Amino acid sequence: MGLNLTDIANIRLISQQIERPKFKTVKELVGWMGALQAQDYGMAKWAIGVRLHEATDRTIETAISKGEIIRTHLLRPTWHFISADDIYWMLALRAAPIKASLRSRDKQLGLSEDMIAKSNTILANALQGGKHLTREELLIELTKGGIPIDENRASHLLVRAELDGLVCSGAIKDTKQTYALLEERVLKGYLLSKEEALAKLAKIYFLSHGPATMQDFVWWSGLSGKDASLTLEMVKSDFHSETIAAQTYWFSNHLSLSPSNNGTVYLLPAFDEFIISYTDRRAALPLERFNKAVSNNGIFHPVVVVNGQVTGIWKRTIQKGKVLVETKFFEPPEKTILRLVEDAANKYGNFLGMETEISLPNST
């Protein structure tokens, strides 16, 4: 087929549903993506919105409140949005390795297994009966029970409760996120075997994120290199491969390819899967531009993507019912691109249900 890195970036726009989105509901989209990184809550909702036709912030929050999608700690670990249908098999596959990776820090914080068990009991009692409580409300209960919550102990205890399959995200309450009991939130269905779960995770990743390498899959999934290699062997007959610059990329046999992608502009959120879900990000973000889009301490800025390439960054400011969108390009863009940027900014404003004010740079 003779693909190059630019082609890879443009094909990823399609597989990631940014270009030619095909799903109608939040749950379908999140299920297709497998897991969307979601530590920046507002931007993570836009990561879903930019991949759905006419989605709004309220659409996403409704799906969260109904329990159709779950925000929890999985994979690397960090916050992720996942489909409720995937929560139990993903936890069964990934919880134990993540807990093992956190054990040393838990020990430093004095969080023994006995203390964690006591914390879990307090959380369970507080949430039992379909209650949805904010983080602040749960911390009050932990403090009452004599559980220390300082020095980031509270975060570790809540993450552990998620990994133990006790709690997950609850309904939005007065614009605040809440926690709820997982067993009251999502019915437990058939659990996959480890082999089935590994194969499903790999298929999800390479379908939704391909073209991607095995090293990309290791990074995204948090799996060991050994598990990832074995898994790729199980599923590779379902995928096509291309070798570019000594790296082998895997992607769907059924993807309708038209790599040339001219005249498209997207304002993608911070930490978007289009950038963060790969170890080698050069396809869309050349090395000479990397430090302009990613800070020294690993903060992935919202990016402007033009024809599959990161050409700038953007930020939003909420001002009395309107949103100000400001862009900063690495090089002066053409006038035709600025018109497309304006369209993309208006799409974001519509997503928020706000009037959009746009600050654009000078064009060439």
C-alpha positions, 0 to 999 in steps of 0.5 A, a space after each residue: 500500500 506504501 503508506 507514510 507517516 502523514 497517511 497514518 495520521 489521516 487514517 487514525 482520524 477515521 479509525 478514531 471517529 474524528 473524521 467520518 464519525 459513524 456512531 449515534 450514542 455516547 455509549 456506542 462511541 466510548 465502547 468503540 474507543 475502549 477507553 478514553 483518557 479523562 483526567 481533565 473532565 471538561 476536555 474529556 467530555 469534548 473528546 467524546 463530543 468531537 467524535 459524535 454528530 451534534 453531541 452536547 455537553 449535556 448529552 455526555 453528562 446524561 450518559 454519565 448520570 444514567 451509568 451508560 459510561 463510567 469514569 474510573 481508573 483503569 489501564 495505565 492507570 489514570 482516569 478513563 471513560 469506558 462503556 458500562 458494558 466493559 467495566 467488569 472484564 476490564 477490571 478483572 484483567 487490569 486491577 491486580 497489576 495496577 494495585 501491584 504497581 501502587 503498592 510501594 506508594 501505598 506503603 509509604 503513605 501507611 495505607 495497609 491492607 487492613 486500613 484499605 479494607 476499613 476504608 472500603 467498608 466505610 465507603 460501602 456503608 455511606 453509598 449503600 442503597 443507591 446513594 450518590 455522594 461527592 468526593 467531599 462528602 465521602 472524605 467526611 465519612 472517612 475522616 469520621 471513621 478515623 481514616 487519614 486523608 491527607 498527603 494524597 491518601 484520599 486519592 489512593 483510597 478512592 482509586 483502590 476502591 475503584 480497582 476493588 470493584 467497589 465504587 465507580 462514577 455516579 450521577 452528576 449532582 449540582 454540576 458535581 461528579 459523584 461516586 456510587 457502588 458499582 454493583 448498584 450501578 452496573 449489572 454484572 454479566 458474563 466475565 471473560 477469561 483472561 485470553 478472551 479479555 486480552 483478545 478483546 482489548 487488542 481488537 478494540 485498540 487496533 480497530 479504534 486506534 490503528 494504524 498502531 504498533 505493538 509498542 503503542 498497544 503496550 503503552 495504551 493498555 498498560 499490559 506487559 510486553 509479553 502479554 501484549 505480544 501474545 495477544 497480538 499473535 491471537 488477533 493479527 489475522 484480523 488486521 492488515 500490517 504495514 512497515 514504515 521506517 522499521 516499525 510495523 503498524 496494524 489496522 483493520 482489514 475493513 477500514 475504507 482508506 483514503 489517506 489524503 485528507 485536505 481541508 479538515 480542521 479539528 480543535 482536539 481536547 487536552 490529552 486526546 487519544 489522537 495524540 496520547 494513545 501512541 508511544 511514537 507521536 510523530 505521525 501527527 506531531 513531529 519532534 520539532 513541534 512536540 514541546 510546543 504542544 506538550 509541556 515539560 511536565 507532561 501536560 498535553 495541551 488542546 491542539 489544532 489539527 489541520 489535515 491530520 497534523 498538529 499545527 497549533 494549540 488552543 485554549 478556552 475561557 468561559 465568560 458570562 454565558 459565552 466561550 472565548 476560543 483563542 488559537 496559537 499556531 506554530 506558523 501563520 496559517 492560510 486564510 482558508 484554514 482560518 475559516 475552518 478554524 472558525 467553524 471548528 470553534 463554533 462547533 465547540 461553542 455549540 457543544 457547550 450551548 454557548 455563544 462563541 467568540 474567536 480570537 484568530 491569528 494573522 494569516 499568510 
